[in-house]
Amino acid sequence: MKLYVGNFSSDMTEDRLRDIFTPFGTPDSVRVISDRQTGQARGFGFVEFSDNAAANAAMASLDKKEIDGRPLTVNEARPINAGSSGRF
């Protein structure tokens, strides 16, 4: 299960995000989305678990949990609609 993780600070790293989720199981992948120009985290990313029980436990425990003074948003990632660029 792939989880969307949002509302974290711009100094979040993939290692730190992995550490936050590891108590629930070993994530298969962790990705922090970065700004192309500055390299800073854009405030969201993705964590993927092959174990759905671990993913659900992480989602239940970490959604709205305050990290660095900001409440995380953690929910199941939704696929991007094909053909929709999201731009106007």
Secondary structure, DSSP 8 states (H G I E B T S, - for coil): -EEEEES--TT--HHHHHHHHGGG---SEEEEEE-TTT--EEEEEEEE-S-HHHHHHHHHHHTT-EETTEE-EEEE-----TT--S--
